[in-house]
Amino acid sequence: MHQLTCNGVLEGIRICRKGFPNRMVYPDFKHRYMILAPNEMKSEPDDRKAAKLCLEKVALDPEWYRIGHTKARNI
């Protein structure tokens, strides 16, 4: 149990159980949260920039989210 707590597994499970995604691709974010900043997100063709504009518009604390790339797996 201590290892799961230290690795953040339990926190990830808590987040998922409450229905929040811990990772989301930009087009899905834009589609799901368009209602929060419709003008900004419709006018921005780049999904990543649209996500950033949306989070800034709702004045969400930057410590609560991260915008970045996922790790690519070479198979």
Phi and psi restraints in degrees (range 20) as a CNS / XPLOR table:
assign (resid 1 and name C) (resid 2 and name N)
       (resid 2 and name CA) (resid 2 and name C) 1.0 -62.1 20.0 2
assign (resid 2 and name N) (resid 2 and name CA)
       (resid 2 and name C) (resid 3 and name N) 1.0 -41.9 20.0 2
assign (resid 2 and name C) (resid 3 and name N)
       (resid 3 and name CA) (resid 3 and name C) 1.0 -64.1 20.0 2
assign (resid 3 and name N) (resid 3 and name CA)
       (resid 3 and name C) (resid 4 and name N) 1.0 -40.7 20.0 2
assign (resid 3 and name C) (resid 4 and name N)
       (resid 4 and name CA) (resid 4 and name C) 1.0 -64.2 20.0 2
assign (resid 4 and name N) (resid 4 and name CA)
       (resid 4 and name C) (resid 5 and name N) 1.0 -38.9 20.0 2
assign (resid 4 and name C) (resid 5 and name N)
       (resid 5 and name CA) (resid 5 and name C) 1.0 -66.6 20.0 2
assign (resid 5 and name N) (resid 5 and name CA)
       (resid 5 and name C) (resid 6 and name N) 1.0 -45.1 20.0 2
assign (resid 5 and name C) (resid 6 and name N)
       (resid 6 and name CA) (resid 6 and name C) 1.0 -66.5 20.0 2
assign (resid 6 and name N) (resid 6 and name CA)
       (resid 6 and name C) (resid 7 and name N) 1.0 -33.4 20.0 2
assign (resid 6 and name C) (resid 7 and name N)
       (resid 7 and name CA) (resid 7 and name C) 1.0 -82.8 20.0 2
assign (resid 7 and name N) (resid 7 and name CA)
       (resid 7 and name C) (resid 8 and name N) 1.0 -6.2 20.0 2
assign (resid 7 and name C) (resid 8 and name N)
       (resid 8 and name CA) (resid 8 and name C) 1.0 83.1 20.0 2
assign (resid 8 and name N) (resid 8 and name CA)
       (resid 8 and name C) (resid 9 and name N) 1.0 7.7 20.0 2
assign (resid 8 and name C) (resid 9 and name N)
       (resid 9 and name CA) (resid 9 and name C) 1.0 -64.5 20.0 2
assign (resid 9 and name N) (resid 9 and name CA)
       (resid 9 and name C) (resid 10 and name N) 1.0 -44.5 20.0 2
assign (resid 9 and name C) (resid 10 and name N)
       (resid 10 and name CA) (resid 10 and name C) 1.0 -63.8 20.0 2
assign (resid 10 and name N) (resid 10 and name CA)
       (resid 10 and name C) (resid 11 and name N) 1.0 -38.2 20.0 2
assign (resid 10 and name C) (resid 11 and name N)
       (resid 11 and name CA) (resid 11 and name C) 1.0 -65.6 20.0 2
assign (resid 11 and name N) (resid 11 and name CA)
       (resid 11 and name C) (resid 12 and name N) 1.0 -40.0 20.0 2
assign (resid 11 and name C) (resid 12 and name N)
       (resid 12 and name CA) (resid 12 and name C) 1.0 -62.1 20.0 2
assign (resid 12 and name N) (resid 12 and name CA)
       (resid 12 and name C) (resid 13 and name N) 1.0 -39.3 20.0 2
assign (resid 12 and name C) (resid 13 and name N)
       (resid 13 and name CA) (resid 13 and name C) 1.0 -66.1 20.0 2
assign (resid 13 and name N) (resid 13 and name CA)
       (resid 13 and name C) (resid 14 and name N) 1.0 -42.3 20.0 2
assign (resid 13 and name C) (resid 14 and name N)
       (resid 14 and name CA) (resid 14 and name C) 1.0 -60.2 20.0 2
assign (resid 14 and name N) (resid 14 and name CA)
       (resid 14 and name C) (resid 15 and name N) 1.0 -43.3 20.0 2
assign (resid 14 and name C) (resid 15 and name N)
       (resid 15 and name CA) (resid 15 and name C) 1.0 -62.1 20.0 2
assign (resid 15 and name N) (resid 15 and name CA)
       (resid 15 and name C) (resid 16 and name N) 1.0 -47.0 20.0 2
assign (resid 15 and name C) (resid 16 and name N)
       (resid 16 and name CA) (resid 16 and name C) 1.0 -65.4 20.0 2
assign (resid 16 and name N) (resid 16 and name CA)
       (resid 16 and name C) (resid 17 and name N) 1.0 -38.6 20.0 2
assign (resid 16 and name C) (resid 17 and name N)
       (resid 17 and name CA) (resid 17 and name C) 1.0 -65.8 20.0 2
assign (resid 17 and name N) (resid 17 and name CA)
       (resid 17 and name C) (resid 18 and name N) 1.0 -28.0 20.0 2
assign (resid 17 and name C) (resid 18 and name N)
       (resid 18 and name CA) (resid 18 and name C) 1.0 -83.1 20.0 2
assign (resid 18 and name N) (resid 18 and name CA)
       (resid 18 and name C) (resid 19 and name N) 1.0 -4.0 20.0 2
assign (resid 18 and name C) (resid 19 and name N)
       (resid 19 and name CA) (resid 19 and name C) 1.0 93.1 20.0 2
assign (resid 19 and name N) (resid 19 and name CA)
       (resid 19 and name C) (resid 20 and name N) 1.0 6.5 20.0 2
assign (resid 19 and name C) (resid 20 and name N)
       (resid 20 and name CA) (resid 20 and name C) 1.0 -93.7 20.0 2
assign (resid 20 and name N) (resid 20 and name CA)
       (resid 20 and name C) (resid 21 and name N) 1.0 135.8 20.0 2
assign (resid 20 and name C) (resid 21 and name N)
       (resid 21 and name CA) (resid 21 and name C) 1.0 -76.9 20.0 2
assign (resid 21 and name N) (resid 21 and name CA)
       (resid 21 and name C) (resid 22 and name N) 1.0 146.1 20.0 2
assign (resid 21 and name C) (resid 22 and name N)
       (resid 22 and name CA) (resid 22 and name C) 1.0 -95.8 20.0 2
assign (resid 22 and name N) (resid 22 and name CA)
       (resid 22 and name C) (resid 23 and name N) 1.0 -15.6 20.0 2
assign (resid 22 and name C) (resid 23 and name N)
       (resid 23 and name CA) (resid 23 and name C) 1.0 -145.3 20.0 2
assign (resid 23 and name N) (resid 23 and name CA)
       (resid 23 and name C) (resid 24 and name N) 1.0 141.6 20.0 2
assign (resid 23 and name C) (resid 24 and name N)
       (resid 24 and name CA) (resid 24 and name C) 1.0 -149.8 20.0 2
assign (resid 24 and name N) (resid 24 and name CA)
       (resid 24 and name C) (resid 25 and name N) 1.0 138.1 20.0 2
assign (resid 24 and name C) (resid 25 and name N)
       (resid 25 and name CA) (resid 25 and name C) 1.0 -75.8 20.0 2
assign (resid 25 and name N) (resid 25 and name CA)
       (resid 25 and name C) (resid 26 and name N) 1.0 152.1 20.0 2
assign (resid 25 and name C) (resid 26 and name N)
       (resid 26 and name CA) (resid 26 and name C) 1.0 -59.0 20.0 2
assign (resid 26 and name N) (resid 26 and name CA)
       (resid 26 and name C) (resid 27 and name N) 1.0 -43.8 20.0 2
assign (resid 26 and name C) (resid 27 and name N)
       (resid 27 and name CA) (resid 27 and name C) 1.0 -60.6 20.0 2
assign (resid 27 and name N) (resid 27 and name CA)
       (resid 27 and name C) (resid 28 and name N) 1.0 -36.9 20.0 2
assign (resid 27 and name C) (resid 28 and name N)
       (resid 28 and name CA) (resid 28 and name C) 1.0 -66.9 20.0 2
assign (resid 28 and name N) (resid 28 and name CA)
       (resid 28 and name C) (resid 29 and name N) 1.0 -41.0 20.0 2
assign (resid 28 and name C) (resid 29 and name N)
       (resid 29 and name CA) (resid 29 and name C) 1.0 -60.9 20.0 2
assign (resid 29 and name N) (resid 29 and name CA)
       (resid 29 and name C) (resid 30 and name N) 1.0 -46.1 20.0 2
assign (resid 29 and name C) (resid 30 and name N)
       (resid 30 and name CA) (resid 30 and name C) 1.0 -62.4 20.0 2
assign (resid 30 and name N) (resid 30 and name CA)
       (resid 30 and name C) (resid 31 and name N) 1.0 -42.9 20.0 2
assign (resid 30 and name C) (resid 31 and name N)
       (resid 31 and name CA) (resid 31 and name C) 1.0 -66.4 20.0 2
assign (resid 31 and name N) (resid 31 and name CA)
       (resid 31 and name C) (resid 32 and name N) 1.0 -43.5 20.0 2
assign (resid 31 and name C) (resid 32 and name N)
       (resid 32 and name CA) (resid 32 and name C) 1.0 -73.0 20.0 2
assign (resid 32 and name N) (resid 32 and name CA)
       (resid 32 and name C) (resid 33 and name N) 1.0 -39.5 20.0 2
assign (resid 32 and name C) (resid 33 and name N)
       (resid 33 and name CA) (resid 33 and name C) 1.0 -107.7 20.0 2
assign (resid 33 and name N) (resid 33 and name CA)
       (resid 33 and name C) (resid 34 and name N) 1.0 18.7 20.0 2
assign (resid 33 and name C) (resid 34 and name N)
       (resid 34 and name CA) (resid 34 and name C) 1.0 -56.1 20.0 2
assign (resid 34 and name N) (resid 34 and name CA)
       (resid 34 and name C) (resid 35 and name N) 1.0 -31.3 20.0 2
assign (resid 34 and name C) (resid 35 and name N)
       (resid 35 and name CA) (resid 35 and name C) 1.0 -66.6 20.0 2
assign (resid 35 and name N) (resid 35 and name CA)
       (resid 35 and name C) (resid 36 and name N) 1.0 -23.2 20.0 2
assign (resid 35 and name C) (resid 36 and name N)
       (resid 36 and name CA) (resid 36 and name C) 1.0 -73.8 20.0 2
assign (resid 36 and name N) (resid 36 and name CA)
       (resid 36 and name C) (resid 37 and name N) 1.0 -35.1 20.0 2
assign (resid 36 and name C) (resid 37 and name N)
       (resid 37 and name CA) (resid 37 and name C) 1.0 -146.8 20.0 2
assign (resid 37 and name N) (resid 37 and name CA)
       (resid 37 and name C) (resid 38 and name N) 1.0 69.0 20.0 2
assign (resid 37 and name C) (resid 38 and name N)
       (resid 38 and name CA) (resid 38 and name C) 1.0 -62.4 20.0 2
assign (resid 38 and name N) (resid 38 and name CA)
       (resid 38 and name C) (resid 39 and name N) 1.0 -41.7 20.0 2
assign (resid 38 and name C) (resid 39 and name N)
       (resid 39 and name CA) (resid 39 and name C) 1.0 -65.2 20.0 2
assign (resid 39 and name N) (resid 39 and name CA)
       (resid 39 and name C) (resid 40 and name N) 1.0 -45.2 20.0 2
assign (resid 39 and name C) (resid 40 and name N)
       (resid 40 and name CA) (resid 40 and name C) 1.0 -66.4 20.0 2
assign (resid 40 and name N) (resid 40 and name CA)
       (resid 40 and name C) (resid 41 and name N) 1.0 -42.1 20.0 2
assign (resid 40 and name C) (resid 41 and name N)
       (resid 41 and name CA) (resid 41 and name C) 1.0 -75.1 20.0 2
assign (resid 41 and name N) (resid 41 and name CA)
       (resid 41 and name C) (resid 42 and name N) 1.0 -32.0 20.0 2
assign (resid 41 and name C) (resid 42 and name N)
       (resid 42 and name CA) (resid 42 and name C) 1.0 -71.4 20.0 2
assign (resid 42 and name N) (resid 42 and name CA)
       (resid 42 and name C) (resid 43 and name N) 1.0 -34.6 20.0 2
assign (resid 42 and name C) (resid 43 and name N)
       (resid 43 and name CA) (resid 43 and name C) 1.0 -80.5 20.0 2
assign (resid 43 and name N) (resid 43 and name CA)
       (resid 43 and name C) (resid 44 and name N) 1.0 -14.7 20.0 2
assign (resid 43 and name C) (resid 44 and name N)
       (resid 44 and name CA) (resid 44 and name C) 1.0 -101.8 20.0 2
assign (resid 44 and name N) (resid 44 and name CA)
       (resid 44 and name C) (resid 45 and name N) 1.0 111.6 20.0 2
assign (resid 44 and name C) (resid 45 and name N)
       (resid 45 and name CA) (resid 45 and name C) 1.0 -72.4 20.0 2
assign (resid 45 and name N) (resid 45 and name CA)
       (resid 45 and name C) (resid 46 and name N) 1.0 -26.4 20.0 2
assign (resid 45 and name C) (resid 46 and name N)
       (resid 46 and name CA) (resid 46 and name C) 1.0 -81.5 20.0 2
assign (resid 46 and name N) (resid 46 and name CA)
       (resid 46 and name C) (resid 47 and name N) 1.0 117.0 20.0 2
assign (resid 46 and name C) (resid 47 and name N)
       (resid 47 and name CA) (resid 47 and name C) 1.0 -62.1 20.0 2
assign (resid 47 and name N) (resid 47 and name CA)
       (resid 47 and name C) (resid 48 and name N) 1.0 -36.6 20.0 2
assign (resid 47 and name C) (resid 48 and name N)
       (resid 48 and name CA) (resid 48 and name C) 1.0 -65.2 20.0 2
assign (resid 48 and name N) (resid 48 and name CA)
       (resid 48 and name C) (resid 49 and name N) 1.0 -46.3 20.0 2
assign (resid 48 and name C) (resid 49 and name N)
       (resid 49 and name CA) (resid 49 and name C) 1.0 -65.2 20.0 2
assign (resid 49 and name N) (resid 49 and name CA)
       (resid 49 and name C) (resid 50 and name N) 1.0 -35.3 20.0 2
assign (resid 49 and name C) (resid 50 and name N)
       (resid 50 and name CA) (resid 50 and name C) 1.0 -64.0 20.0 2
assign (resid 50 and name N) (resid 50 and name CA)
       (resid 50 and name C) (resid 51 and name N) 1.0 -40.4 20.0 2
assign (resid 50 and name C) (resid 51 and name N)
       (resid 51 and name CA) (resid 51 and name C) 1.0 -62.8 20.0 2
assign (resid 51 and name N) (resid 51 and name CA)
       (resid 51 and name C) (resid 52 and name N) 1.0 -43.3 20.0 2
assign (resid 51 and name C) (resid 52 and name N)
       (resid 52 and name CA) (resid 52 and name C) 1.0 -63.4 20.0 2
assign (resid 52 and name N) (resid 52 and name CA)
       (resid 52 and name C) (resid 53 and name N) 1.0 -43.4 20.0 2
assign (resid 52 and name C) (resid 53 and name N)
       (resid 53 and name CA) (resid 53 and name C) 1.0 -61.6 20.0 2
assign (resid 53 and name N) (resid 53 and name CA)
       (resid 53 and name C) (resid 54 and name N) 1.0 -40.3 20.0 2
assign (resid 53 and name C) (resid 54 and name N)
       (resid 54 and name CA) (resid 54 and name C) 1.0 -63.0 20.0 2
assign (resid 54 and name N) (resid 54 and name CA)
       (resid 54 and name C) (resid 55 and name N) 1.0 -46.6 20.0 2
assign (resid 54 and name C) (resid 55 and name N)
       (resid 55 and name CA) (resid 55 and name C) 1.0 -66.7 20.0 2
assign (resid 55 and name N) (resid 55 and name CA)
       (resid 55 and name C) (resid 56 and name N) 1.0 -34.4 20.0 2
assign (resid 55 and name C) (resid 56 and name N)
       (resid 56 and name CA) (resid 56 and name C) 1.0 -70.3 20.0 2
assign (resid 56 and name N) (resid 56 and name CA)
       (resid 56 and name C) (resid 57 and name N) 1.0 -38.4 20.0 2
assign (resid 56 and name C) (resid 57 and name N)
       (resid 57 and name CA) (resid 57 and name C) 1.0 -62.9 20.0 2
assign (resid 57 and name N) (resid 57 and name CA)
       (resid 57 and name C) (resid 58 and name N) 1.0 -39.4 20.0 2
assign (resid 57 and name C) (resid 58 and name N)
       (resid 58 and name CA) (resid 58 and name C) 1.0 -84.7 20.0 2
assign (resid 58 and name N) (resid 58 and name CA)
       (resid 58 and name C) (resid 59 and name N) 1.0 2.3 20.0 2
assign (resid 58 and name C) (resid 59 and name N)
       (resid 59 and name CA) (resid 59 and name C) 1.0 56.7 20.0 2
assign (resid 59 and name N) (resid 59 and name CA)
       (resid 59 and name C) (resid 60 and name N) 1.0 42.7 20.0 2
assign (resid 59 and name C) (resid 60 and name N)
       (resid 60 and name CA) (resid 60 and name C) 1.0 -77.4 20.0 2
assign (resid 60 and name N) (resid 60 and name CA)
       (resid 60 and name C) (resid 61 and name N) 1.0 135.5 20.0 2
assign (resid 60 and name C) (resid 61 and name N)
       (resid 61 and name CA) (resid 61 and name C) 1.0 -59.6 20.0 2
assign (resid 61 and name N) (resid 61 and name CA)
       (resid 61 and name C) (resid 62 and name N) 1.0 124.1 20.0 2
assign (resid 61 and name C) (resid 62 and name N)
       (resid 62 and name CA) (resid 62 and name C) 1.0 -58.2 20.0 2
assign (resid 62 and name N) (resid 62 and name CA)
       (resid 62 and name C) (resid 63 and name N) 1.0 -17.8 20.0 2
assign (resid 62 and name C) (resid 63 and name N)
       (resid 63 and name CA) (resid 63 and name C) 1.0 -74.1 20.0 2
assign (resid 63 and name N) (resid 63 and name CA)
       (resid 63 and name C) (resid 64 and name N) 1.0 -13.3 20.0 2
assign (resid 63 and name C) (resid 64 and name N)
       (resid 64 and name CA) (resid 64 and name C) 1.0 -92.8 20.0 2
assign (resid 64 and name N) (resid 64 and name CA)
       (resid 64 and name C) (resid 65 and name N) 1.0 -7.4 20.0 2
assign (resid 64 and name C) (resid 65 and name N)
       (resid 65 and name CA) (resid 65 and name C) 1.0 -146.3 20.0 2
assign (resid 65 and name N) (resid 65 and name CA)
       (resid 65 and name C) (resid 66 and name N) 1.0 163.6 20.0 2
assign (resid 65 and name C) (resid 66 and name N)
       (resid 66 and name CA) (resid 66 and name C) 1.0 -135.7 20.0 2
assign (resid 66 and name N) (resid 66 and name CA)
       (resid 66 and name C) (resid 67 and name N) 1.0 138.0 20.0 2
assign (resid 66 and name C) (resid 67 and name N)
       (resid 67 and name CA) (resid 67 and name C) 1.0 -114.6 20.0 2
assign (resid 67 and name N) (resid 67 and name CA)
       (resid 67 and name C) (resid 68 and name N) 1.0 122.8 20.0 2
assign (resid 67 and name C) (resid 68 and name N)
       (resid 68 and name CA) (resid 68 and name C) 1.0 -167.8 20.0 2
assign (resid 68 and name N) (resid 68 and name CA)
       (resid 68 and name C) (resid 69 and name N) 1.0 -161.5 20.0 2
assign (resid 68 and name C) (resid 69 and name N)
       (resid 69 and name CA) (resid 69 and name C) 1.0 -108.8 20.0 2
assign (resid 69 and name N) (resid 69 and name CA)
       (resid 69 and name C) (resid 70 and name N) 1.0 151.9 20.0 2
assign (resid 69 and name C) (resid 70 and name N)
       (resid 70 and name CA) (resid 70 and name C) 1.0 -86.1 20.0 2
assign (resid 70 and name N) (resid 70 and name CA)
       (resid 70 and name C) (resid 71 and name N) 1.0 161.8 20.0 2
assign (resid 70 and name C) (resid 71 and name N)
       (resid 71 and name CA) (resid 71 and name C) 1.0 -74.6 20.0 2
assign (resid 71 and name N) (resid 71 and name CA)
       (resid 71 and name C) (resid 72 and name N) 1.0 130.1 20.0 2
assign (resid 71 and name C) (resid 72 and name N)
       (resid 72 and name CA) (resid 72 and name C) 1.0 -85.6 20.0 2
assign (resid 72 and name N) (resid 72 and name CA)
       (resid 72 and name C) (resid 73 and name N) 1.0 135.9 20.0 2
assign (resid 72 and name C) (resid 73 and name N)
       (resid 73 and name CA) (resid 73 and name C) 1.0 -100.5 20.0 2
assign (resid 73 and name N) (resid 73 and name CA)
       (resid 73 and name C) (resid 74 and name N) 1.0 129.7 20.0 2
assign (resid 73 and name C) (resid 74 and name N)
       (resid 74 and name CA) (resid 74 and name C) 1.0 -94.2 20.0 2
assign (resid 74 and name N) (resid 74 and name CA)
       (resid 74 and name C) (resid 75 and name N) 1.0 110.7 20.0 2
